[in-house]
Amino acid sequence: MMEHFRVEETTIADIHASYRAGAITCVQLTQAYLDRIAAYDQRGEMAHERNLALAIL
């Protein structure tokens, strides 16, 4: 499901369509964005809180 979903190339309309089609869940989408932040974040964990973002879902 998530293999073909690239957060850096998606639009909100794409996200909605993928969610409605069952191709992605809210948790998977949040995790994909958190993974992208972690890959490029040079300031470390203080800039975002991974556990809090996932706990809300």
N, C-alpha and C positions, 0 to 999 in steps of 0.2 A: 504494500500500500504506500508507504512513505518513500520507497526507493526513487520514485520519479518526481517527488515534491521538493522543489528547491526554493527555500524561503527568499533567497536573494533575487529571484526572477519572478516572483508571484505577485498578483494583485489581490486586493480585497475580494473582488468578484471571483477570482480563482479559488481563494480560500473558502468562500461560501459554497461554491459549486462542489469542491472536494469534500467539504463537511456534509453537505446534503446527500452526496453520492455514497457516503460511508467510506470514502478513501482515506480520511484522516479524522482523528479525534482531537478534541480540545487539548488533551494532555500531550498527544504527539506533536501538535502544532507548537504548544508552549515549549516543549522540550527542544524542538528544532531551533526555535529562536534563541533559547538559552544556550544551546550548543554553539550557535553562531556567535553570540556575544562572547562566550568563553574563548573562542578561537581568536578573536580580534581584540579583546579587552586587555589593555596593557596596565590597567590600574588595579586589577585583582578583584576579589570578591566584594569589596566595599561598594563598587559601582552598581551591583545588582545582588539580589538575594534569591538564589536558586530554590531553596526549600520553601520560602514564602510564596513564590510564584506558583509552584506546583501544589502547595497546600491549599491555596484558594480554590483550585479546581476540584 
